[in-house]
Amino acid sequence: MSYAREDAQDRLVRVWFGHNVIASYRAEPGLAARYAAAMERRFTGLAVTNEPLTVVRDETGNHSSKDS
């Protein structure tokens, strides 16, 4: 099975407690940046990541979201 990768506009924001994700949020770039900033204020000392969301589409047109 072959897959074509497409870059999505959406971002994936996650709040990490060690190696565990305690919050996850998917949104367009502006909202994702606001959410990440709010989580950094609320959870001082925890890692907050804001990464592009990658969409993987197979040859049938079905797709799934994958974080990169």
CHARMM internal coordinates of N, CA and C (Angstrom, degrees):
IC EDIT
DIST 1 N 1 CA 1.4445
DIST 1 CA 1 C 1.5315
ANGL 1 N 1 CA 1 C 107.42
DIST 1 C 2 N 1.3042
ANGL 1 CA 1 C 2 N 116.49
DIHE 1 N 1 CA 1 C 2 N 131.84
DIST 2 N 2 CA 1.4610
ANGL 1 C 2 N 2 CA 120.22
DIHE 1 CA 1 C 2 N 2 CA 179.05
DIST 2 CA 2 C 1.5255
ANGL 2 N 2 CA 2 C 109.65
DIHE 1 C 2 N 2 CA 2 C -106.35
DIST 2 C 3 N 1.3069
ANGL 2 CA 2 C 3 N 114.90
DIHE 2 N 2 CA 2 C 3 N 150.11
DIST 3 N 3 CA 1.4583
ANGL 2 C 3 N 3 CA 121.21
DIHE 2 CA 2 C 3 N 3 CA -178.85
DIST 3 CA 3 C 1.5196
ANGL 3 N 3 CA 3 C 109.92
DIHE 2 C 3 N 3 CA 3 C -127.16
DIST 3 C 4 N 1.3164
ANGL 3 CA 3 C 4 N 115.80
DIHE 3 N 3 CA 3 C 4 N 140.80
DIST 4 N 4 CA 1.4678
ANGL 3 C 4 N 4 CA 121.87
DIHE 3 CA 3 C 4 N 4 CA 173.07
DIST 4 CA 4 C 1.5192
ANGL 4 N 4 CA 4 C 107.08
DIHE 3 C 4 N 4 CA 4 C -106.46
DIST 4 C 5 N 1.3027
ANGL 4 CA 4 C 5 N 117.79
DIHE 4 N 4 CA 4 C 5 N 130.97
DIST 5 N 5 CA 1.4633
ANGL 4 C 5 N 5 CA 121.28
DIHE 4 CA 4 C 5 N 5 CA -179.48
DIST 5 CA 5 C 1.5202
ANGL 5 N 5 CA 5 C 109.55
DIHE 4 C 5 N 5 CA 5 C -92.53
DIST 5 C 6 N 1.3011
ANGL 5 CA 5 C 6 N 115.93
DIHE 5 N 5 CA 5 C 6 N 136.22
DIST 6 N 6 CA 1.4542
ANGL 5 C 6 N 6 CA 122.75
DIHE 5 CA 5 C 6 N 6 CA 175.48
DIST 6 CA 6 C 1.5210
ANGL 6 N 6 CA 6 C 107.84
DIHE 5 C 6 N 6 CA 6 C -125.24
DIST 6 C 7 N 1.3034
ANGL 6 CA 6 C 7 N 117.10
DIHE 6 N 6 CA 6 C 7 N 139.59
DIST 7 N 7 CA 1.4596
ANGL 6 C 7 N 7 CA 119.97
DIHE 6 CA 6 C 7 N 7 CA 174.96
DIST 7 CA 7 C 1.5161
ANGL 7 N 7 CA 7 C 108.41
DIHE 6 C 7 N 7 CA 7 C -85.57
DIST 7 C 8 N 1.3022
ANGL 7 CA 7 C 8 N 115.73
DIHE 7 N 7 CA 7 C 8 N 127.25
DIST 8 N 8 CA 1.4603
ANGL 7 C 8 N 8 CA 121.38
DIHE 7 CA 7 C 8 N 8 CA 178.06
DIST 8 CA 8 C 1.5229
ANGL 8 N 8 CA 8 C 109.18
DIHE 7 C 8 N 8 CA 8 C -91.58
DIST 8 C 9 N 1.2958
ANGL 8 CA 8 C 9 N 117.03
DIHE 8 N 8 CA 8 C 9 N 156.01
DIST 9 N 9 CA 1.4575
ANGL 8 C 9 N 9 CA 121.47
DIHE 8 CA 8 C 9 N 9 CA 175.74
DIST 9 CA 9 C 1.5256
ANGL 9 N 9 CA 9 C 110.92
DIHE 8 C 9 N 9 CA 9 C -74.65
DIST 9 C 10 N 1.3237
ANGL 9 CA 9 C 10 N 117.34
DIHE 9 N 9 CA 9 C 10 N -28.40
DIST 10 N 10 CA 1.4565
ANGL 9 C 10 N 10 CA 121.06
DIHE 9 CA 9 C 10 N 10 CA -175.81
DIST 10 CA 10 C 1.5284
ANGL 10 N 10 CA 10 C 111.52
DIHE 9 C 10 N 10 CA 10 C -65.87
DIST 10 C 11 N 1.3287
ANGL 10 CA 10 C 11 N 114.36
DIHE 10 N 10 CA 10 C 11 N 154.97
DIST 11 N 11 CA 1.4630
ANGL 10 C 11 N 11 CA 122.64
DIHE 10 CA 10 C 11 N 11 CA 177.75
DIST 11 CA 11 C 1.5239
ANGL 11 N 11 CA 11 C 108.25
DIHE 10 C 11 N 11 CA 11 C -118.03
DIST 11 C 12 N 1.3065
ANGL 11 CA 11 C 12 N 116.19
DIHE 11 N 11 CA 11 C 12 N 154.86
DIST 12 N 12 CA 1.4553
ANGL 11 C 12 N 12 CA 122.23
DIHE 11 CA 11 C 12 N 12 CA 177.32
DIST 12 CA 12 C 1.5255
ANGL 12 N 12 CA 12 C 107.64
DIHE 11 C 12 N 12 CA 12 C -117.15
DIST 12 C 13 N 1.3396
ANGL 12 CA 12 C 13 N 115.30
DIHE 12 N 12 CA 12 C 13 N 117.11
DIST 13 N 13 CA 1.4571
ANGL 12 C 13 N 13 CA 121.57
DIHE 12 CA 12 C 13 N 13 CA 178.44
DIST 13 CA 13 C 1.5252
ANGL 13 N 13 CA 13 C 107.54
DIHE 12 C 13 N 13 CA 13 C -105.38
DIST 13 C 14 N 1.3300
ANGL 13 CA 13 C 14 N 115.73
DIHE 13 N 13 CA 13 C 14 N 130.56
DIST 14 N 14 CA 1.4607
ANGL 13 C 14 N 14 CA 119.98
DIHE 13 CA 13 C 14 N 14 CA 178.08
DIST 14 CA 14 C 1.5244
ANGL 14 N 14 CA 14 C 109.96
DIHE 13 C 14 N 14 CA 14 C -132.09
DIST 14 C 15 N 1.3442
ANGL 14 CA 14 C 15 N 114.35
DIHE 14 N 14 CA 14 C 15 N 144.82
DIST 15 N 15 CA 1.4587
ANGL 14 C 15 N 15 CA 122.06
DIHE 14 CA 14 C 15 N 15 CA 174.55
DIST 15 CA 15 C 1.5235
ANGL 15 N 15 CA 15 C 106.25
DIHE 14 C 15 N 15 CA 15 C -108.92
DIST 15 C 16 N 1.3381
ANGL 15 CA 15 C 16 N 115.01
DIHE 15 N 15 CA 15 C 16 N 128.35
DIST 16 N 16 CA 1.4624
ANGL 15 C 16 N 16 CA 121.21
DIHE 15 CA 15 C 16 N 16 CA -173.81
DIST 16 CA 16 C 1.5246
ANGL 16 N 16 CA 16 C 111.36
DIHE 15 C 16 N 16 CA 16 C -111.32
DIST 16 C 17 N 1.3188
ANGL 16 CA 16 C 17 N 115.88
DIHE 16 N 16 CA 16 C 17 N 134.90
DIST 17 N 17 CA 1.4586
ANGL 16 C 17 N 17 CA 123.24
DIHE 16 CA 16 C 17 N 17 CA 169.14
DIST 17 CA 17 C 1.5144
ANGL 17 N 17 CA 17 C 105.61
DIHE 16 C 17 N 17 CA 17 C -114.42
DIST 17 C 18 N 1.3211
ANGL 17 CA 17 C 18 N 115.69
DIHE 17 N 17 CA 17 C 18 N 94.10
DIST 18 N 18 CA 1.4685
ANGL 17 C 18 N 18 CA 120.06
DIHE 17 CA 17 C 18 N 18 CA -172.11
DIST 18 CA 18 C 1.5172
ANGL 18 N 18 CA 18 C 109.05
DIHE 17 C 18 N 18 CA 18 C 69.02
DIST 18 C 19 N 1.3278
ANGL 18 CA 18 C 19 N 116.33
DIHE 18 N 18 CA 18 C 19 N -122.64
DIST 19 N 19 CA 1.4640
ANGL 18 C 19 N 19 CA 121.37
DIHE 18 CA 18 C 19 N 19 CA 178.68
DIST 19 CA 19 C 1.5309
ANGL 19 N 19 CA 19 C 112.36
DIHE 18 C 19 N 19 CA 19 C -95.92
DIST 19 C 20 N 1.3242
ANGL 19 CA 19 C 20 N 117.35
DIHE 19 N 19 CA 19 C 20 N 5.35
DIST 20 N 20 CA 1.4623
ANGL 19 C 20 N 20 CA 121.71
DIHE 19 CA 19 C 20 N 20 CA -175.85
DIST 20 CA 20 C 1.5213
ANGL 20 N 20 CA 20 C 111.46
DIHE 19 C 20 N 20 CA 20 C -107.15
DIST 20 C 21 N 1.3189
ANGL 20 CA 20 C 21 N 116.10
DIHE 20 N 20 CA 20 C 21 N 134.15
DIST 21 N 21 CA 1.4632
ANGL 20 C 21 N 21 CA 121.62
DIHE 20 CA 20 C 21 N 21 CA 175.12
DIST 21 CA 21 C 1.5239
ANGL 21 N 21 CA 21 C 107.55
DIHE 20 C 21 N 21 CA 21 C -83.19
DIST 21 C 22 N 1.3448
ANGL 21 CA 21 C 22 N 115.77
DIHE 21 N 21 CA 21 C 22 N 123.92
DIST 22 N 22 CA 1.4648
ANGL 21 C 22 N 22 CA 119.35
DIHE 21 CA 21 C 22 N 22 CA 179.06
DIST 22 CA 22 C 1.5245
ANGL 22 N 22 CA 22 C 112.21
DIHE 21 C 22 N 22 CA 22 C -105.04
DIST 22 C 23 N 1.3387
ANGL 22 CA 22 C 23 N 116.96
DIHE 22 N 22 CA 22 C 23 N -13.37
DIST 23 N 23 CA 1.4660
ANGL 22 C 23 N 23 CA 121.11
DIHE 22 CA 22 C 23 N 23 CA 176.31
DIST 23 CA 23 C 1.5216
ANGL 23 N 23 CA 23 C 107.84
DIHE 22 C 23 N 23 CA 23 C -152.58
DIST 23 C 24 N 1.3236
ANGL 23 CA 23 C 24 N 115.91
DIHE 23 N 23 CA 23 C 24 N 141.90
DIST 24 N 24 CA 1.4545
ANGL 23 C 24 N 24 CA 121.62
DIHE 23 CA 23 C 24 N 24 CA 179.43
DIST 24 CA 24 C 1.5223
ANGL 24 N 24 CA 24 C 108.22
DIHE 23 C 24 N 24 CA 24 C -140.74
DIST 24 C 25 N 1.3385
ANGL 24 CA 24 C 25 N 116.73
DIHE 24 N 24 CA 24 C 25 N 137.30
DIST 25 N 25 CA 1.4701
ANGL 24 C 25 N 25 CA 121.35
DIHE 24 CA 24 C 25 N 25 CA -174.99
DIST 25 CA 25 C 1.5191
ANGL 25 N 25 CA 25 C 108.65
DIHE 24 C 25 N 25 CA 25 C -145.52
DIST 25 C 26 N 1.3270
ANGL 25 CA 25 C 26 N 116.37
DIHE 25 N 25 CA 25 C 26 N 130.94
DIST 26 N 26 CA 1.4645
ANGL 25 C 26 N 26 CA 122.54
DIHE 25 CA 25 C 26 N 26 CA 178.28
DIST 26 CA 26 C 1.5192
ANGL 26 N 26 CA 26 C 108.61
DIHE 25 C 26 N 26 CA 26 C -114.18
DIST 26 C 27 N 1.3536
ANGL 26 CA 26 C 27 N 116.11
DIHE 26 N 26 CA 26 C 27 N 128.08
DIST 27 N 27 CA 1.4647
ANGL 26 C 27 N 27 CA 119.47
DIHE 26 CA 26 C 27 N 27 CA -178.31
DIST 27 CA 27 C 1.5193
ANGL 27 N 27 CA 27 C 110.06
DIHE 26 C 27 N 27 CA 27 C -160.63
DIST 27 C 28 N 1.3376
ANGL 27 CA 27 C 28 N 115.21
DIHE 27 N 27 CA 27 C 28 N 171.13
DIST 28 N 28 CA 1.4661
ANGL 27 C 28 N 28 CA 120.22
DIHE 27 CA 27 C 28 N 28 CA 174.56
DIST 28 CA 28 C 1.5324
ANGL 28 N 28 CA 28 C 108.14
DIHE 27 C 28 N 28 CA 28 C -67.73
DIST 28 C 29 N 1.3344
ANGL 28 CA 28 C 29 N 117.78
DIHE 28 N 28 CA 28 C 29 N 159.38
DIST 29 N 29 CA 1.4700
ANGL 28 C 29 N 29 CA 121.19
DIHE 28 CA 28 C 29 N 29 CA -170.08
DIST 29 CA 29 C 1.5319
ANGL 29 N 29 CA 29 C 116.69
DIHE 28 C 29 N 29 CA 29 C -51.54
DIST 29 C 30 N 1.3216
ANGL 29 CA 29 C 30 N 118.25
DIHE 29 N 29 CA 29 C 30 N -43.19
DIST 30 N 30 CA 1.4633
ANGL 29 C 30 N 30 CA 120.54
DIHE 29 CA 29 C 30 N 30 CA -178.81
DIST 30 CA 30 C 1.5220
ANGL 30 N 30 CA 30 C 112.85
DIHE 29 C 30 N 30 CA 30 C -64.23
DIST 30 C 31 N 1.3272
ANGL 30 CA 30 C 31 N 116.08
DIHE 30 N 30 CA 30 C 31 N -46.87
DIST 31 N 31 CA 1.4634
ANGL 30 C 31 N 31 CA 120.14
DIHE 30 CA 30 C 31 N 31 CA 179.05
DIST 31 CA 31 C 1.5208
ANGL 31 N 31 CA 31 C 111.26
DIHE 30 C 31 N 31 CA 31 C -67.31
DIST 31 C 32 N 1.3241
ANGL 31 CA 31 C 32 N 116.70
DIHE 31 N 31 CA 31 C 32 N -37.56
DIST 32 N 32 CA 1.4617
ANGL 31 C 32 N 32 CA 120.39
DIHE 31 CA 31 C 32 N 32 CA 178.70
DIST 32 CA 32 C 1.5243
ANGL 32 N 32 CA 32 C 110.98
DIHE 31 C 32 N 32 CA 32 C -62.48
DIST 32 C 33 N 1.3303
ANGL 32 CA 32 C 33 N 117.27
DIHE 32 N 32 CA 32 C 33 N -40.55
DIST 33 N 33 CA 1.4665
ANGL 32 C 33 N 33 CA 120.84
DIHE 32 CA 32 C 33 N 33 CA 178.82
DIST 33 CA 33 C 1.5239
ANGL 33 N 33 CA 33 C 110.64
DIHE 32 C 33 N 33 CA 33 C -64.71
DIST 33 C 34 N 1.3335
ANGL 33 CA 33 C 34 N 117.41
DIHE 33 N 33 CA 33 C 34 N -41.54
DIST 34 N 34 CA 1.4674
ANGL 33 C 34 N 34 CA 121.07
DIHE 33 CA 33 C 34 N 34 CA 178.06
DIST 34 CA 34 C 1.5218
ANGL 34 N 34 CA 34 C 111.30
DIHE 33 C 34 N 34 CA 34 C -64.25
DIST 34 C 35 N 1.3353
ANGL 34 CA 34 C 35 N 116.21
DIHE 34 N 34 CA 34 C 35 N -42.95
DIST 35 N 35 CA 1.4641
ANGL 34 C 35 N 35 CA 120.93
DIHE 34 CA 34 C 35 N 35 CA 179.14
DIST 35 CA 35 C 1.5244
ANGL 35 N 35 CA 35 C 110.39
DIHE 34 C 35 N 35 CA 35 C -63.67
DIST 35 C 36 N 1.3429
ANGL 35 CA 35 C 36 N 117.07
DIHE 35 N 35 CA 35 C 36 N -44.76
DIST 36 N 36 CA 1.4652
ANGL 35 C 36 N 36 CA 120.61
DIHE 35 CA 35 C 36 N 36 CA 179.79
DIST 36 CA 36 C 1.5243
ANGL 36 N 36 CA 36 C 110.96
DIHE 35 C 36 N 36 CA 36 C -60.30
DIST 36 C 37 N 1.3327
ANGL 36 CA 36 C 37 N 117.09
DIHE 36 N 36 CA 36 C 37 N -43.43
DIST 37 N 37 CA 1.4608
ANGL 36 C 37 N 37 CA 120.90
DIHE 36 CA 36 C 37 N 37 CA 178.98
DIST 37 CA 37 C 1.5290
ANGL 37 N 37 CA 37 C 110.59
DIHE 36 C 37 N 37 CA 37 C -62.54
DIST 37 C 38 N 1.3270
ANGL 37 CA 37 C 38 N 117.40
DIHE 37 N 37 CA 37 C 38 N -41.82
DIST 38 N 38 CA 1.4672
ANGL 37 C 38 N 38 CA 121.28
DIHE 37 CA 37 C 38 N 38 CA 179.24
DIST 38 CA 38 C 1.5299
ANGL 38 N 38 CA 38 C 110.91
DIHE 37 C 38 N 38 CA 38 C -65.18
DIST 38 C 39 N 1.3204
ANGL 38 CA 38 C 39 N 117.69
DIHE 38 N 38 CA 38 C 39 N -40.03
DIST 39 N 39 CA 1.4606
ANGL 38 C 39 N 39 CA 121.10
DIHE 38 CA 38 C 39 N 39 CA 179.37
DIST 39 CA 39 C 1.5246
ANGL 39 N 39 CA 39 C 111.31
DIHE 38 C 39 N 39 CA 39 C -68.61
DIST 39 C 40 N 1.3316
ANGL 39 CA 39 C 40 N 117.17
DIHE 39 N 39 CA 39 C 40 N -35.30
DIST 40 N 40 CA 1.4678
ANGL 39 C 40 N 40 CA 120.31
DIHE 39 CA 39 C 40 N 40 CA 176.85
DIST 40 CA 40 C 1.5293
ANGL 40 N 40 CA 40 C 110.81
DIHE 39 C 40 N 40 CA 40 C -64.74
DIST 40 C 41 N 1.3377
ANGL 40 CA 40 C 41 N 116.52
DIHE 40 N 40 CA 40 C 41 N -37.40
DIST 41 N 41 CA 1.4722
ANGL 40 C 41 N 41 CA 120.01
DIHE 40 CA 40 C 41 N 41 CA 177.07
DIST 41 CA 41 C 1.5294
ANGL 41 N 41 CA 41 C 111.11
DIHE 40 C 41 N 41 CA 41 C -69.45
DIST 41 C 42 N 1.3206
ANGL 41 CA 41 C 42 N 116.10
DIHE 41 N 41 CA 41 C 42 N -42.35
DIST 42 N 42 CA 1.4712
ANGL 41 C 42 N 42 CA 120.80
DIHE 41 CA 41 C 42 N 42 CA -176.36
DIST 42 CA 42 C 1.5215
ANGL 42 N 42 CA 42 C 112.04
DIHE 41 C 42 N 42 CA 42 C -72.69
DIST 42 C 43 N 1.3356
ANGL 42 CA 42 C 43 N 117.15
DIHE 42 N 42 CA 42 C 43 N -41.41
DIST 43 N 43 CA 1.4598
ANGL 42 C 43 N 43 CA 121.68
DIHE 42 CA 42 C 43 N 43 CA -175.79
DIST 43 CA 43 C 1.5273
ANGL 43 N 43 CA 43 C 110.22
DIHE 42 C 43 N 43 CA 43 C -111.72
DIST 43 C 44 N 1.3191
ANGL 43 CA 43 C 44 N 116.19
DIHE 43 N 43 CA 43 C 44 N 61.74
DIST 44 N 44 CA 1.4637
ANGL 43 C 44 N 44 CA 121.86
DIHE 43 CA 43 C 44 N 44 CA 179.72
DIST 44 CA 44 C 1.5257
ANGL 44 N 44 CA 44 C 109.04
DIHE 43 C 44 N 44 CA 44 C -56.75
DIST 44 C 45 N 1.3211
ANGL 44 CA 44 C 45 N 115.84
DIHE 44 N 44 CA 44 C 45 N 129.94
DIST 45 N 45 CA 1.4561
ANGL 44 C 45 N 45 CA 120.50
DIHE 44 CA 44 C 45 N 45 CA 178.43
DIST 45 CA 45 C 1.5150
ANGL 45 N 45 CA 45 C 114.04
DIHE 44 C 45 N 45 CA 45 C 97.38
DIST 45 C 46 N 1.3307
ANGL 45 CA 45 C 46 N 117.94
DIHE 45 N 45 CA 45 C 46 N -17.46
DIST 46 N 46 CA 1.4652
ANGL 45 C 46 N 46 CA 119.99
DIHE 45 CA 45 C 46 N 46 CA 176.46
DIST 46 CA 46 C 1.5227
ANGL 46 N 46 CA 46 C 109.39
DIHE 45 C 46 N 46 CA 46 C -93.15
DIST 46 C 47 N 1.3225
ANGL 46 CA 46 C 47 N 115.87
DIHE 46 N 46 CA 46 C 47 N 151.36
DIST 47 N 47 CA 1.4621
ANGL 46 C 47 N 47 CA 120.56
DIHE 46 CA 46 C 47 N 47 CA 177.87
DIST 47 CA 47 C 1.5249
ANGL 47 N 47 CA 47 C 109.81
DIHE 46 C 47 N 47 CA 47 C -75.45
DIST 47 C 48 N 1.3275
ANGL 47 CA 47 C 48 N 115.43
DIHE 47 N 47 CA 47 C 48 N 135.26
DIST 48 N 48 CA 1.4672
ANGL 47 C 48 N 48 CA 122.32
DIHE 47 CA 47 C 48 N 48 CA 175.01
DIST 48 CA 48 C 1.5228
ANGL 48 N 48 CA 48 C 106.57
DIHE 47 C 48 N 48 CA 48 C -124.67
DIST 48 C 49 N 1.3429
ANGL 48 CA 48 C 49 N 116.75
DIHE 48 N 48 CA 48 C 49 N 124.00
DIST 49 N 49 CA 1.4586
ANGL 48 C 49 N 49 CA 120.71
DIHE 48 CA 48 C 49 N 49 CA 179.33
DIST 49 CA 49 C 1.5202
ANGL 49 N 49 CA 49 C 109.88
DIHE 48 C 49 N 49 CA 49 C -112.74
DIST 49 C 50 N 1.3292
ANGL 49 CA 49 C 50 N 115.84
DIHE 49 N 49 CA 49 C 50 N 146.60
DIST 50 N 50 CA 1.4614
ANGL 49 C 50 N 50 CA 123.38
DIHE 49 CA 49 C 50 N 50 CA 178.31
DIST 50 CA 50 C 1.5250
ANGL 50 N 50 CA 50 C 106.21
DIHE 49 C 50 N 50 CA 50 C -133.83
DIST 50 C 51 N 1.3296
ANGL 50 CA 50 C 51 N 116.62
DIHE 50 N 50 CA 50 C 51 N 100.66
DIST 51 N 51 CA 1.4591
ANGL 50 C 51 N 51 CA 122.21
DIHE 50 CA 50 C 51 N 51 CA -171.77
DIST 51 CA 51 C 1.5234
ANGL 51 N 51 CA 51 C 111.30
DIHE 50 C 51 N 51 CA 51 C -122.23
DIST 51 C 52 N 1.3407
ANGL 51 CA 51 C 52 N 116.68
DIHE 51 N 51 CA 51 C 52 N 153.71
DIST 52 N 52 CA 1.4609
ANGL 51 C 52 N 52 CA 119.01
DIHE 51 CA 51 C 52 N 52 CA 174.58
DIST 52 CA 52 C 1.5218
ANGL 52 N 52 CA 52 C 110.41
DIHE 51 C 52 N 52 CA 52 C -65.15
DIST 52 C 53 N 1.3034
ANGL 52 CA 52 C 53 N 116.14
DIHE 52 N 52 CA 52 C 53 N 143.12
DIST 53 N 53 CA 1.4546
ANGL 52 C 53 N 53 CA 121.66
DIHE 52 CA 52 C 53 N 53 CA 176.95
DIST 53 CA 53 C 1.5142
ANGL 53 N 53 CA 53 C 107.82
DIHE 52 C 53 N 53 CA 53 C -92.85
DIST 53 C 54 N 1.3184
ANGL 53 CA 53 C 54 N 117.67
DIHE 53 N 53 CA 53 C 54 N 129.59
DIST 54 N 54 CA 1.4573
ANGL 53 C 54 N 54 CA 122.32
DIHE 53 CA 53 C 54 N 54 CA -179.71
DIST 54 CA 54 C 1.5218
ANGL 54 N 54 CA 54 C 109.07
DIHE 53 C 54 N 54 CA 54 C -102.94
DIST 54 C 55 N 1.3076
ANGL 54 CA 54 C 55 N 116.54
DIHE 54 N 54 CA 54 C 55 N 133.96
DIST 55 N 55 CA 1.4562
ANGL 54 C 55 N 55 CA 122.19
DIHE 54 CA 54 C 55 N 55 CA 176.79
DIST 55 CA 55 C 1.5148
ANGL 55 N 55 CA 55 C 107.83
DIHE 54 C 55 N 55 CA 55 C -104.38
DIST 55 C 56 N 1.3311
ANGL 55 CA 55 C 56 N 116.20
DIHE 55 N 55 CA 55 C 56 N 128.91
DIST 56 N 56 CA 1.4544
ANGL 55 C 56 N 56 CA 121.48
DIHE 55 CA 55 C 56 N 56 CA 177.64
DIST 56 CA 56 C 1.5214
ANGL 56 N 56 CA 56 C 107.27
DIHE 55 C 56 N 56 CA 56 C -107.56
DIST 56 C 57 N 1.3328
ANGL 56 CA 56 C 57 N 116.22
DIHE 56 N 56 CA 56 C 57 N 125.64
DIST 57 N 57 CA 1.4627
ANGL 56 C 57 N 57 CA 121.50
DIHE 56 CA 56 C 57 N 57 CA -177.84
DIST 57 CA 57 C 1.5265
ANGL 57 N 57 CA 57 C 107.98
DIHE 56 C 57 N 57 CA 57 C -118.87
DIST 57 C 58 N 1.3393
ANGL 57 CA 57 C 58 N 116.77
DIHE 57 N 57 CA 57 C 58 N 128.36
DIST 58 N 58 CA 1.4642
ANGL 57 C 58 N 58 CA 119.46
DIHE 57 CA 57 C 58 N 58 CA 178.21
DIST 58 CA 58 C 1.5253
ANGL 58 N 58 CA 58 C 110.11
DIHE 57 C 58 N 58 CA 58 C -87.61
DIST 58 C 59 N 1.3108
ANGL 58 CA 58 C 59 N 116.53
DIHE 58 N 58 CA 58 C 59 N 179.32
DIST 59 N 59 CA 1.4661
ANGL 58 C 59 N 59 CA 120.13
DIHE 58 CA 58 C 59 N 59 CA -174.20
DIST 59 CA 59 C 1.5290
ANGL 59 N 59 CA 59 C 113.55
DIHE 58 C 59 N 59 CA 59 C -67.04
DIST 59 C 60 N 1.3263
ANGL 59 CA 59 C 60 N 118.63
DIHE 59 N 59 CA 59 C 60 N -15.25
DIST 60 N 60 CA 1.4590
ANGL 59 C 60 N 60 CA 121.21
DIHE 59 CA 59 C 60 N 60 CA 178.07
DIST 60 CA 60 C 1.5223
ANGL 60 N 60 CA 60 C 112.16
DIHE 59 C 60 N 60 CA 60 C -87.93
DIST 60 C 61 N 1.3304
ANGL 60 CA 60 C 61 N 116.88
DIHE 60 N 60 CA 60 C 61 N -6.15
DIST 61 N 61 CA 1.4498
ANGL 60 C 61 N 61 CA 120.39
DIHE 60 CA 60 C 61 N 61 CA -179.71
DIST 61 CA 61 C 1.5118
ANGL 61 N 61 CA 61 C 113.44
DIHE 60 C 61 N 61 CA 61 C 96.31
DIST 61 C 62 N 1.3359
ANGL 61 CA 61 C 62 N 116.61
DIHE 61 N 61 CA 61 C 62 N -7.66
DIST 62 N 62 CA 1.4733
ANGL 61 C 62 N 62 CA 119.53
DIHE 61 CA 61 C 62 N 62 CA 176.68
DIST 62 CA 62 C 1.5074
ANGL 62 N 62 CA 62 C 108.96
DIHE 61 C 62 N 62 CA 62 C -70.86
DIST 62 C 63 N 1.2979
ANGL 62 CA 62 C 63 N 116.25
DIHE 62 N 62 CA 62 C 63 N 147.07
DIST 63 N 63 CA 1.4634
ANGL 62 C 63 N 63 CA 119.00
DIHE 62 CA 62 C 63 N 63 CA -178.96
DIST 63 CA 63 C 1.5206
ANGL 63 N 63 CA 63 C 110.93
DIHE 62 C 63 N 63 CA 63 C -137.10
DIST 63 C 64 N 1.3025
ANGL 63 CA 63 C 64 N 114.55
DIHE 63 N 63 CA 63 C 64 N 158.36
DIST 64 N 64 CA 1.4505
ANGL 63 C 64 N 64 CA 121.60
DIHE 63 CA 63 C 64 N 64 CA 174.59
DIST 64 CA 64 C 1.5146
ANGL 64 N 64 CA 64 C 108.09
DIHE 63 C 64 N 64 CA 64 C -141.71
DIST 64 C 65 N 1.3101
ANGL 64 CA 64 C 65 N 115.87
DIHE 64 N 64 CA 64 C 65 N 153.42
DIST 65 N 65 CA 1.4627
ANGL 64 C 65 N 65 CA 120.52
DIHE 64 CA 64 C 65 N 65 CA 179.47
DIST 65 CA 65 C 1.5137
ANGL 65 N 65 CA 65 C 108.63
DIHE 64 C 65 N 65 CA 65 C -89.26
DIST 65 C 66 N 1.2878
ANGL 65 CA 65 C 66 N 115.58
DIHE 65 N 65 CA 65 C 66 N 134.08
DIST 66 N 66 CA 1.4595
ANGL 65 C 66 N 66 CA 121.92
DIHE 65 CA 65 C 66 N 66 CA 177.06
DIST 66 CA 66 C 1.5032
ANGL 66 N 66 CA 66 C 107.85
DIHE 65 C 66 N 66 CA 66 C -130.66
DIST 66 C 67 N 1.3154
ANGL 66 CA 66 C 67 N 116.66
DIHE 66 N 66 CA 66 C 67 N 134.41
DIST 67 N 67 CA 1.4587
ANGL 66 C 67 N 67 CA 117.80
DIHE 66 CA 66 C 67 N 67 CA 173.77
DIST 67 CA 67 C 1.5186
ANGL 67 N 67 CA 67 C 107.56
DIHE 66 C 67 N 67 CA 67 C -85.64
DIST 67 C 68 N 1.3356
ANGL 67 CA 67 C 68 N 115.49
DIHE 67 N 67 CA 67 C 68 N 148.06
DIST 68 N 68 CA 1.4668
ANGL 67 C 68 N 68 CA 119.08
DIHE 67 CA 67 C 68 N 68 CA -175.99
DIST 68 CA 68 C 1.4980
ANGL 68 N 68 CA 68 C 111.50
DIHE 67 C 68 N 68 CA 68 C -105.76
END
COOR INIT
IC SEED 1 N 1 CA 1 C
IC BUILD
